[in-house]
Amino acid sequence: MSQSRQINLSKSGVPVIAIVALAIIFAVGLFVVGFDQGHIFSIAFGEQAFEDQFIHELTHDMRHAAGFPCH
C-alpha cells in the first residue's frame, strides 16, 4: 500500500511590493489634496494653472476637513 504525503506551504503576511505601492499612492494623494496649488496642471497649462487651481477648488472642503489650512 502506498502512502502519500501532502505538503502545505502557507505564506502569511503582506507582500512588500503592496506596501510600497500603497505608500506611493498615499504620498501622491497627500500631495494632491494637501499641497497642490496648480503644480500638477502646470505641466499642461503653464502659468495659468497656478491662477485657476482646479484641484485646490475641487478638494477645498476636504482640505479643511483634513486640517490643511489653505487661505
MIZALO-171539 format. One line per 5 residues: number of its first residue (from 1); their letters; for each residue z, x, y of N, C-alpha, C. Coordinates in steps of 0.02 Angstrom, whole numbers. Each point is the difference from the previous one (the first is absolute). Example, Ala and Ser with C-alpha at 12.3 -4.5 7.8 and 13.67 -1.06 7.14 Angstrom:
<nodes>
1 = as = 390 660 -284 0 -45 59 0 45 60 | -36 -18 53 3 42 59 37 -39 55 .
</nodes>
This chain:
<nodes>
1 = msqsr = 0 42 -58 0 -42 58 0 45 62 | -43 -17 47 -4 41 61 44 -30 54 | 27 45 39 41 -21 56 -35 20 64 | 1 -44 48 -29 16 65 55 -1 53 | -7 46 46 48 3 55 -37 -16 64 .
6 = qinls = 33 -37 41 -28 -17 65 37 40 53 | -40 32 43 29 39 54 -11 -37 65 | 52 -16 35 -4 -34 64 18 49 55 | -46 8 46 14 41 59 3 -46 60 | 55 2 34 5 -40 60 15 46 59 .
11 = ksgvp = -37 -10 52 9 41 59 28 -46 54 | 61 10 16 31 -42 51 -2 36 67 | 1 -38 52 -2 29 66 -64 -18 36 | -1 17 63 -57 -15 42 -43 63 7 | -65 -6 -8 -43 59 7 4 29 71 .
16 = viaiv = -2 65 4 5 34 65 -58 -20 45 | -59 -9 -27 -58 -19 41 11 -68 34 | 35 -45 -34 15 -65 30 48 7 59 | 49 43 -8 48 12 54 -35 31 61 | -43 49 -13 -37 32 54 -46 -50 35 .
21 = alaii = -35 -41 -38 -45 -50 30 39 -49 43 | 56 -24 -24 40 -47 39 29 32 62 | 18 63 -4 26 36 59 -54 7 53 | -61 13 -21 -56 6 48 -14 -67 32 | -2 -53 -40 -12 -67 26 55 -20 49 .
26 = favgl = 63 17 -16 55 -15 45 -7 38 66 | -17 64 -4 -6 40 61 -56 -25 45 | -57 -18 -29 -55 -26 39 19 -68 30 | 31 -43 -39 22 -65 25 51 7 56 | 47 46 -7 49 12 52 -33 23 65 .
31 = fvvgf = -50 44 -6 -35 22 60 -38 -57 33 | -35 -40 -41 -40 -55 28 45 -51 35 | 54 -20 -32 42 -51 29 44 27 56 | 26 60 -8 50 25 46 -25 42 57 | -53 38 -10 -16 51 50 -71 -4 27 .
36 = dqghi = -43 -38 -32 -70 -1 22 -7 -33 69 | -30 35 46 -13 -26 67 -75 4 15 | -41 -10 -51 -72 4 9 -30 60 -36 | 41 40 -33 -24 61 -31 -50 -12 -56 | 12 -50 -41 -44 -12 -57 -69 -23 22 .
41 = fsiaf = -3 -47 46 -65 -25 22 -34 47 50 | 36 50 25 -31 47 48 -54 41 -34 | 2 5 -65 -52 36 -37 -67 -35 11 | 0 -65 -1 -62 -38 7 -14 -22 73 | 52 -18 37 -10 -29 67 15 47 57 .
46 = geqaf = 26 59 -14 13 49 52 61 -19 43 | -3 17 63 56 -11 46 16 -74 11 | -48 -43 -10 11 -73 9 53 -26 -49 | 6 31 -58 49 -23 -50 71 9 26 | 12 51 42 68 11 26 18 -54 51 .
51 = edqfi = -49 -31 31 14 -54 46 7 -67 -36 | -42 -11 -51 1 -65 -36 59 -6 -47 | 16 53 -36 57 1 -47 -1 -59 -48 | -53 -9 -37 -7 -57 -45 55 -4 -52 | 16 56 -33 51 -1 -52 69 -12 30 .
56 = helth = 12 28 58 64 -11 34 10 -75 14 | -51 -31 25 6 -72 16 5 -42 -64 | -34 21 -53 2 -37 -63 69 5 -32 | 32 57 5 65 10 -33 58 -2 49 | -9 -26 59 50 3 53 67 -30 -20 .
61 = dmrha = 0 -61 -26 63 -32 -20 33 35 -59 | -42 25 -46 27 35 -58 33 66 23 | -27 31 51 30 62 26 70 -14 26 | 7 -53 39 66 -16 27 49 -20 -56 | -24 -37 -49 44 -20 -55 23 61 -41 .
66 = agfpc = -43 51 -4 18 61 -36 41 48 42 | 9 -15 64 41 42 43 -37 53 39 | -66 -4 3 -39 48 39 -7 -26 72 | 25 37 48 -13 -21 69 -72 18 19 | -34 -43 34 -69 16 18 -15 -13 73 .
71 = h = 46 -27 37 -9 -7 73 67 -9 33 .
</nodes>
